[in-house]
Amino acid sequence: MNNKLKNSIPISKKNVQQKGGVVILSLKEYKKLSERAIPTYYLFGGEAEKADKMVEECLEEYREGKTKKIKSLADLD
């Protein structure tokens, strides 16, 4: 088999046209883009302290077994 064909990835022209294009990225570049897509918020002062306290309380409840696993938000009481 031709080495070029052996190392190729077939992409359907029909699918490209239907979906509006195709992007091929390295995994490293994809991870960078994914990380930048999620906004980062920094809290200061009282707001940061309230958030830290809430996280600590939630972690404590988790460690004590007071939390439950759900499959969707519809499972909440």
trRosetta pair geometry for C-beta under 8 A, 3 or more apart (Angstrom, degrees):
i j d omega theta_ij theta_ji phi_ij phi_ji
1 5 6.0 -109 170 79 98 114
1 6 5.2 114 113 -66 118 103
2 5 4.4 75 72 12 99 106
2 6 6.7 -167 91 -14 48 88
3 6 5.4 -54 -144 34 34 117
3 7 6.4 11 164 -1 67 110
4 7 6.6 -73 -150 48 24 94
4 8 6.2 36 153 -43 64 113
5 8 5.5 -51 -142 17 33 121
11 15 7.0 -118 179 67 72 117
11 16 6.2 63 150 -53 109 115
11 22 5.9 -91 -158 1 143 173
12 15 4.0 79 77 7 109 106
12 16 6.7 -174 94 -10 58 82
13 16 5.6 -53 -149 36 34 115
13 17 6.3 32 154 -17 66 107
14 17 5.9 -59 -150 38 28 108
14 18 6.2 24 155 -17 65 111
15 18 5.7 -57 -140 40 31 109
15 19 5.8 4 168 2 68 115
15 22 7.8 54 112 -64 99 117
16 19 6.6 -69 -137 50 20 93
16 20 8.0 -105 172 69 50 14
16 21 6.1 26 -167 -117 82 25
16 22 5.3 -66 -113 -18 94 106
17 20 7.9 36 -176 -68 23 27
19 22 7.4 66 86 -68 122 72
25 29 4.4 -123 -177 87 109 117
25 30 4.7 138 99 -59 126 85
25 33 7.3 -34 -177 3 171 138
26 29 4.7 90 55 9 83 102
26 30 6.9 -146 92 -7 42 87
27 30 5.5 -54 -146 36 33 115
27 31 6.4 35 155 -21 66 104
28 31 5.9 -54 -152 33 28 110
28 32 6.7 29 150 -19 62 105
29 32 5.6 -51 -151 33 35 115
29 33 6.5 33 153 -16 66 105
30 33 5.8 -57 -151 38 31 109
30 34 6.2 33 152 -21 66 108
31 34 5.6 -53 -145 36 32 114
31 35 6.3 33 157 -20 65 105
32 35 6.0 -56 -150 35 28 110
32 36 6.6 20 155 -13 63 110
33 36 5.9 -62 -149 40 31 107
33 37 6.4 40 152 -34 65 105
34 37 5.6 -51 -152 21 32 117
34 38 7.5 19 157 -11 61 100
35 38 6.7 -64 -162 33 33 101
43 47 4.4 -123 -166 111 115 104
43 48 3.9 164 112 -78 99 74
43 51 5.5 108 51 9 162 145
44 47 6.7 41 59 53 41 102
44 48 5.4 5 -118 -24 10 126
45 48 6.1 115 51 19 30 100
45 49 7.1 -61 142 -3 37 102
46 49 5.6 -57 -147 38 34 112
46 50 6.3 35 156 -20 68 104
47 50 5.8 -52 -148 35 31 111
47 51 6.4 29 154 -17 64 107
48 51 5.8 -56 -148 38 31 110
48 52 6.2 33 153 -20 65 107
49 52 5.7 -53 -145 36 31 112
49 53 6.3 32 155 -20 64 106
50 53 5.8 -55 -148 36 30 111
50 54 6.3 30 154 -20 64 107
51 54 5.7 -53 -147 36 31 112
51 55 6.4 31 155 -18 65 105
52 55 5.9 -56 -149 37 30 110
52 56 6.3 28 154 -18 64 108
53 56 5.8 -56 -148 37 30 111
53 57 6.3 31 154 -19 65 106
54 57 5.8 -54 -148 36 30 111
54 58 6.4 29 154 -18 64 107
55 58 5.7 -57 -148 38 31 111
55 59 6.3 30 155 -18 65 107
56 59 5.7 -54 -146 37 31 111
56 60 6.3 34 153 -22 64 105
57 60 5.7 -54 -149 34 31 113
57 61 6.5 31 152 -18 64 104
58 61 5.7 -52 -150 36 33 111
58 62 6.4 37 150 -21 64 105
59 62 5.4 -51 -149 34 34 116
59 63 6.4 34 153 -18 66 104
60 63 5.8 -53 -148 37 32 110
60 64 6.3 23 154 -12 64 111
61 64 5.8 -62 -144 44 30 107
61 66 4.2 -80 -168 66 84 121
61 67 5.7 99 127 -46 98 92
62 65 7.9 44 175 -65 29 22
62 66 7.4 -81 -64 51 22 77
62 67 4.9 -5 -103 2 65 136
70 73 7.4 84 129 -88 140 25
70 75 3.8 176 -151 80 108 134
70 76 6.4 -6 -110 -59 166 67
71 75 5.8 107 40 -33 71 144
72 75 5.6 120 61 -8 62 97
73 76 5.8 -25 -172 -2 56 116
